[in-house]
């Protein structure tokens, strides 16, 4: 072990391991994780300040992959190790979330860092300079969050120089093929500096590298010092290109601040798509300037709207954090409020509602009205204007009711004029008539042929989907169960999928019913463990490459601004690691790190749900069943 820095080295031993010499330890270090053998013994360089040993009551020691809480012995020559310093070295991935997919060598040393001496340097200039500067500023803010509120770190220690090498500094467009990989190297530079170099092929990879680097800082609450892992080699990239969260802002309204807070938390765990389900039958809060009566009639109140300026703010906020903001206009069902004076809907607020839709109020667009498609073009155009970074568009297509359409005399007459019957097959023809015309309007509004997303439905049934939809045009988002035969059928037909199977990824499940008594329809509550173990690779098997990723959905009949943090976090972090790394292991191997990412969220101001008593966080391994 190299002890060229001023300080003390402490040895943490597994009780069954014999004592190794320093030279033996260095040889062992190179291969100990690549061979996935237990880390029995390692050294941590902690620069000790003048703290009386008798003032330290507790210390932590790594024992067989667990940080064990021990009473400190003032007579011991081994310096007391803080909890987070112990956690950083007590398992293969330290405190990193999501875990890297390639090389992940965290070395053996921690260096004391001066918080005010961290400098980020952009080595290759280009069109992404403004984004790089924003990401660098956020990185420093994230590092400062390692310091618990109320603590004041001593401003001594080494300076840190962070070098950013973006090989494509002019590329800042989202795509399903974008390169999000990065490499991170940290090493000492002389006696008083540490160098960190991040290399990437895009701004998005660079941003992810900064996120990982920020997680390599911990606070030593024994000595009030910021520490940083000193010797690091990480190569990392995601397994799936689409890693998302859906937020429904139509059933209940969410403030812009809560939406930005959601995106901030997404960035912390490298999720990259905020799916904005912005309208539904209950409200139309999207301010479309071409059709202003829609939001004037449809918003829950004049204040509960999303203006173009506010949406642009969210879109820019997401871009700086590597998160695309994907708009959805759900149609032809799930419409109602806002359309009252248009004569373009049918069965709006029909009763009894259970005969016409799955929840009140009912409402569907009338595909037979030519004027409808000009409305759609105007709505799509306004969305294209403000959601200007998106590379994909979500057209909804959820829960279309034949009974609703069949309640309209004008629709019945249209179908008979086309020599269609009033059966299931004929209503699919009507739906396809709508979808084809809406698809053309979407392409025109966005000025290009971009990928379109639809929910699984009767239209997307694998037995007849080829009669209606082109697999090169559409991505299918699966909301049914993970064992639905539709998944295999669609994959065999060559369709690309996004997994949002409700049995693992609907975060509104497990609460009291809001219509009637009992619990809501998709109960019980889904814990983070089930989210973590929900593997797209296992679901898709040999068709894994056709799965673009997954998305957790928060439908908002029973959630709003005040509850969004706890509904999403930290469960969505479990999804983030599954989609980033697709680990072969189960949730048990991630539990210690999951407890830490929850604490990190809280430091960020995210009111994440508590998973266990804090005692479990401090006493690893004692809270298993």
Residue pairs with C-beta under 8 A, 6 or more apart in sequence:
1 9
1 22
1 25
1 26
1 43
1 108
3 9
3 45
5 45
5 47
5 111
5 188
5 191
6 47
7 45
7 46
7 47
7 48
7 112
8 46
8 47
8 48
8 79
9 43
9 44
9 45
10 43
10 44
10 46
10 78
10 79
10 81
11 19
11 41
11 42
11 43
11 78
12 41
12 42
12 44
12 61
12 62
12 78
12 81
12 86
12 89
13 19
13 40
13 41
14 38
14 40
14 41
14 62
14 63
14 64
15 63
16 40
17 40
17 41
19 41
20 28
20 41
22 43
25 41
25 42
25 43
25 108
28 41
29 42
29 107
29 108
32 39
33 39
33 92
33 104
33 105
36 92
38 64
38 65
39 62
39 65
39 89
39 90
39 91
39 92
42 62
42 89
42 108
43 108
43 109
44 81
44 85
44 89
44 108
44 109
44 110
45 108
45 109
45 110
45 111
45 230
46 79
46 81
46 85
46 110
46 112
46 220
46 227
47 111
47 112
47 157
47 225
48 79
48 223
49 154
49 223
49 225
51 222
51 223
52 74
53 72
53 74
53 75
53 76
53 80
54 74
56 72
56 74
56 80
56 222
57 71
57 72
58 69
58 70
58 71
58 72
58 80
59 70
59 71
59 72
59 80
59 81
59 82
59 222
60 67
60 68
60 69
60 70
60 81
60 82
60 83
60 85
60 86
60 87
61 67
61 68
61 70
61 81
61 86
62 68
62 86
62 89
62 90
65 90
65 91
66 90
66 592
66 620
66 621
67 83
67 86
67 87
67 90
67 592
67 620
68 619
68 620
69 83
69 618
69 619
72 80
80 222
81 222
82 218
82 219
82 220
82 221
82 222
82 223
83 221
83 618
84 95
84 218
84 219
84 220
84 221
84 596
85 110
85 218
85 220
85 227
87 94
87 95
87 218
87 592
87 596
88 94
88 95
88 106
88 110
88 216
88 218
88 229
89 106
89 108
90 592
91 592
91 593
92 99
92 104
93 99
93 100
93 104
93 106
93 593
94 106
94 215
94 216
94 229
94 593
95 215
95 218
95 593
95 596
96 104
96 212
96 215
96 216
96 593
97 215
97 269
97 573
97 576
97 577
97 593
97 594
97 596
97 597
97 600
98 269
98 270
98 573
98 576
98 577
98 580
98 581
99 577
99 580
99 581
99 583
99 590
99 593
100 212
100 234
100 235
100 236
100 581
101 236
101 237
101 238
101 239
101 580
101 581
102 234
102 235
102 236
102 237
103 233
103 234
103 235
104 233
104 234
104 236
105 231
105 232
105 233
105 234
106 216
106 229
106 231
106 232
107 186
107 229
107 230
107 231
107 232
108 231
109 229
109 230
109 231
110 218
110 227
110 228
110 229
110 230
111 157
111 158
111 188
111 194
111 227
111 228
111 230
112 156
112 157
112 158
112 225
112 226
112 227
113 157
113 158
113 159
113 160
113 194
113 217
113 225
113 226
113 227
113 228
114 155
114 156
114 157
114 158
114 159
114 226
115 143
115 144
115 147
115 153
115 155
115 226
116 155
117 157
117 158
117 159
117 160
118 140
118 143
118 159
118 160
118 162
119 159
119 160
119 161
119 162
120 136
120 139
120 140
120 162
120 164
121 161
121 162
121 163
121 164
122 129
122 132
122 133
122 136
122 164
122 166
123 163
123 164
123 165
124 164
124 165
124 166
124 167
124 169
125 169
126 166
126 168
126 169
126 170
127 169
127 170
127 171
127 172
128 166
128 169
128 170
128 171
128 172
128 203
129 169
131 172
131 203
131 207
131 319
131 320
132 164
132 166
132 169
132 203
132 206
134 320
135 203
135 206
135 207
135 210
135 320
135 321
136 162
136 164
136 210
138 210
138 267
138 320
138 321
139 162
139 210
139 211
139 213
139 214
142 211
142 214
142 268
142 604
143 214
143 217
143 226
145 600
145 603
145 604
146 214
146 217
146 218
146 219
146 226
146 603
147 153
147 219
147 226
148 219
148 221
148 603
149 603
151 219
151 221
151 224
152 224
153 219
153 224
153 225
153 226
154 223
154 224
154 225
156 225
157 225
157 226
158 192
158 193
158 194
158 228
159 192
159 193
159 194
160 193
160 194
160 195
160 196
160 228
161 189
161 193
161 194
161 195
161 196
162 196
162 197
162 198
162 210
162 213
163 195
163 196
163 197
163 198
164 198
164 206
164 210
165 197
165 198
165 199
165 200
166 200
166 201
166 202
166 203
166 205
166 206
167 199
167 200
167 201
168 179
168 201
168 202
169 203
171 202
171 203
172 202
172 203
172 319
173 389
173 391
174 204
174 324
174 389
174 390
174 391
175 391
176 241
176 242
176 391
176 392
176 451
176 548
177 241
178 202
178 204
178 241
179 200
179 201
179 202
179 204
179 205
179 237
180 202
180 204
180 205
180 208
180 237
180 238
180 241
180 270
180 272
180 322
181 200
181 201
181 205
181 235
181 236
181 237
182 198
182 199
182 200
182 205
182 206
182 208
182 209
182 212
182 236
182 237
183 198
183 199
183 200
183 209
183 234
183 235
183 236
184 196
184 197
184 198
184 209
184 212
184 213
184 232
184 233
184 234
184 236
185 196
185 197
185 232
185 233
185 234
186 194
186 195
186 196
186 197
186 213
186 216
186 228
186 229
186 230
186 231
186 232
187 194
187 195
187 230
187 231
187 232
188 194
188 195
188 230
188 231
189 195
194 228
194 230
196 213
196 232
198 206
198 209
198 210
198 213
199 209
200 206
200 208
200 209
203 322
204 272
204 322
205 237
207 267
207 321
207 322
208 236
208 270
208 322
209 236
211 267
211 268
211 270
212 234
212 236
215 600
216 228
216 229
216 232
217 226
217 227
217 228
218 226
218 227
218 228
219 225
219 226
219 227
220 226
220 227
238 270
238 579
238 580
238 581
239 579
239 580
239 581
239 582
240 536
240 547
240 548
240 549
240 550
240 579
240 580
240 582
241 272
241 548
241 549
242 272
242 273
242 498
242 548
242 549
242 550
242 551
242 579
243 270
243 271
243 272
243 273
243 549
243 550
243 551
243 575
243 576
243 579
243 580
244 271
244 272
244 273
244 274
244 275
244 326
244 498
244 549
244 550
244 551
244 552
245 262
245 266
245 271
245 273
245 274
245 275
245 551
245 552
245 553
245 554
245 568
245 572
246 275
246 277
246 328
246 500
246 551
246 552
246 553
246 554
246 555
247 254
247 259
247 262
247 274
247 275
247 276
247 277
247 554
247 556
247 564
248 277
248 280
248 553
248 554
248 555
248 556
249 259
249 276
249 277
249 278
249 285
249 306
249 556
250 277
250 278
250 279
250 280
250 281
250 282
250 283
250 284
250 285
250 556
251 280
251 282
251 283
251 555
251 556
251 557
252 556
252 557
252 559
252 560
253 283
253 285
253 300
253 304
253 560
253 561
254 556
254 560
254 561
254 564
255 561
256 306
256 310
256 313
256 314
257 561
258 561
258 564
258 565
259 274
259 276
259 314
260 313
260 314
260 317
261 564
261 565
261 605
261 606
262 274
262 564
262 565
262 568
263 274
263 314
263 317
263 318
263 321
263 323
263 325
264 321
264 604
264 606
265 565
265 568
265 569
265 572
265 601
265 604
265 606
265 608
266 272
266 274
266 321
266 323
266 572
266 576
267 321
267 322
267 323
268 597
268 600
268 601
268 604
269 572
269 573
269 576
269 577
269 580
269 597
270 322
270 576
270 580
271 323
271 572
271 575
271 576
271 579
272 322
272 323
272 324
273 323
273 324
273 326
273 551
274 314
274 318
274 323
274 324
274 325
274 326
275 326
275 328
275 394
275 551
275 553
276 325
276 326
276 327
276 328
276 387
277 328
277 330
277 394
277 555
278 285
278 286
278 306
278 327
278 328
278 329
279 285
279 286
279 298
279 329
279 330
279 334
279 335
279 338
280 330
280 334
280 335
280 336
281 334
281 335
281 336
281 337
281 348
281 357
281 361
281 362
281 363
282 300
282 336
282 337
282 361
283 298
283 299
283 300
283 304
283 337
283 338
284 294
284 295
284 297
284 298
284 299
284 337
284 338
284 339
285 295
285 298
285 299
285 300
285 304
285 305
285 306
286 294
286 295
286 305
286 306
286 379
286 382
286 383
287 295
287 305
287 306
287 307
287 308
288 294
288 295
288 378
288 379
288 382
288 383
289 308
289 382
290 378
290 379
290 381
290 382
291 375
291 378
291 379
291 382
293 338
293 341
293 342
294 338
294 339
294 379
295 305
295 338
297 337
297 338
297 339
297 340
297 341
298 337
298 338
298 339
299 305
299 338
308 382
308 385
308 386
311 325
311 386
311 387
312 386
314 325
315 325
315 386
315 387
315 388
315 389
318 324
318 325
318 389
319 389
324 389
324 390
324 391
324 392
325 387
325 389
325 390
326 387
326 390
326 392
326 393
326 394
327 383
327 387
327 390
327 393
327 394
328 394
328 395
328 396
328 453
329 376
329 379
329 380
329 383
329 394
329 395
329 396
330 394
330 395
330 396
330 397
330 398
331 365
331 376
331 395
331 396
331 397
331 434
331 438
332 364
332 365
332 367
332 397
332 400
332 431
332 434
332 438
333 357
333 363
333 364
333 365
333 396
333 397
333 398
333 399
333 400
333 401
333 404
334 363
334 364
334 396
334 398
334 399
335 345
335 363
335 364
335 365
336 345
336 348
336 349
336 361
336 362
336 363
337 361
337 363
339 345
339 348
339 363
339 365
340 348
342 371
342 375
343 369
344 365
344 366
344 369
344 371
344 372
344 375
345 363
345 364
345 365
345 366
346 363
346 364
346 365
346 366
346 404
346 405
346 407
346 408
346 411
347 356
347 357
347 362
347 363
347 364
347 401
347 403
347 404
347 405
347 407
347 408
348 361
348 362
348 363
349 360
349 361
349 362
349 363
350 356
350 357
350 362
350 404
350 407
353 359
353 360
353 361
353 362
355 403
356 362
356 401
356 403
356 404
356 407
357 363
357 364
357 399
357 401
357 404
358 399
359 515
359 557
360 515
362 401
362 404
363 404
364 400
364 401
364 404
364 405
365 372
365 434
366 372
366 408
366 410
366 411
367 411
367 430
367 431
367 433
367 434
367 437
368 410
368 411
368 414
373 437
373 438
373 441
376 438
376 441
376 442
377 441
377 444
377 445
380 393
380 441
380 442
380 444
380 445
380 446
381 445
383 393
383 445
384 445
384 446
384 447
390 450
391 450
391 451
392 450
392 451
392 452
392 453
392 475
393 442
393 446
393 450
393 451
393 452
393 453
394 452
394 453
394 454
394 477
395 435
395 438
395 439
395 442
395 452
395 453
395 454
396 454
396 455
397 435
397 454
397 455
397 457
397 459
397 460
398 455
398 457
398 479
399 457
400 431
400 457
400 458
400 459
402 424
402 427
405 411
405 427
405 430
406 412
406 422
406 427
411 430
412 422
414 430
415 421
415 422
415 426
415 430
418 429
420 426
420 429
420 430
424 458
428 458
428 459
428 464
428 468
431 459
431 468
432 459
432 467
432 468
435 459
435 468
435 469
439 452
439 473
442 450
442 452
443 449
443 450
449 473
451 473
451 474
451 475
452 473
452 474
452 475
453 474
453 475
453 476
453 477
453 498
454 460
454 469
454 474
454 475
454 476
454 477
455 476
455 477
455 479
456 476
456 477
456 478
456 479
456 480
456 484
456 486
456 490
459 465
459 468
459 469
460 469
460 476
460 486
460 490
461 486
461 489
462 486
462 489
462 490
462 492
462 493
462 495
463 489
465 490
465 493
465 495
466 493
471 493
471 494
471 495
471 496
474 495
475 495
475 496
475 497
475 498
475 548
476 490
476 495
476 496
476 497
476 498
477 497
477 498
477 500
477 551
478 484
478 486
478 487
478 490
478 497
478 498
478 499
478 500
478 501
479 500
479 501
479 502
479 506
479 553
480 486
480 501
480 502
481 501
481 502
481 503
482 499
482 501
482 503
482 504
482 534
482 539
483 539
484 501
487 497
487 539
487 540
488 543
490 497
491 497
491 540
491 543
491 546
491 547
492 543
494 546
495 546
496 546
496 547
496 548
497 540
497 546
497 547
497 548
498 547
498 548
498 549
498 550
498 551
499 505
499 534
499 536
499 539
499 547
499 549
499 550
499 551
500 506
500 550
500 551
500 552
500 553
501 534
501 539
502 509
502 522
502 553
503 522
503 526
504 526
504 530
504 531
504 533
504 534
505 526
505 531
505 534
505 550
505 551
505 552
505 553
505 575
506 522
506 526
506 552
506 553
506 555
507 526
507 552
507 553
507 554
507 567
507 568
507 571
507 572
508 520
508 522
508 553
508 554
508 555
508 556
508 557
508 558
508 559
508 567
509 520
509 522
509 523
509 524
509 525
509 526
510 519
510 520
510 522
510 523
510 524
510 525
510 526
511 519
511 520
511 523
511 525
511 558
512 518
512 519
512 520
512 558
513 519
513 520
513 521
514 520
514 557
514 558
520 557
520 558
526 571
527 571
528 570
528 571
528 573
528 574
528 587
528 594
528 611
529 574
529 587
531 552
531 571
531 572
531 574
531 575
531 578
532 574
532 575
532 577
532 578
532 586
532 587
532 590
532 594
533 578
533 586
533 587
534 550
534 575
534 578
535 578
535 582
536 544
536 547
536 549
536 550
536 578
536 579
536 582
537 544
537 547
537 582
539 547
540 546
540 547
549 579
550 575
550 578
550 579
552 568
552 571
552 572
552 575
554 564
554 567
554 568
559 567
565 606
565 607
565 608
566 607
566 608
566 609
567 609
569 598
569 601
569 606
569 607
569 608
569 609
570 594
570 597
570 598
570 601
570 608
570 609
570 611
571 609
573 594
573 597
573 598
573 601
574 587
574 590
574 594
577 583
577 590
583 589
583 590
587 594
588 624
592 620
594 611
595 611
595 612
595 616
595 617
596 617
598 608
598 609
598 610
598 611
599 617
601 608
602 608
612 623
613 623
615 623
616 622
616 623
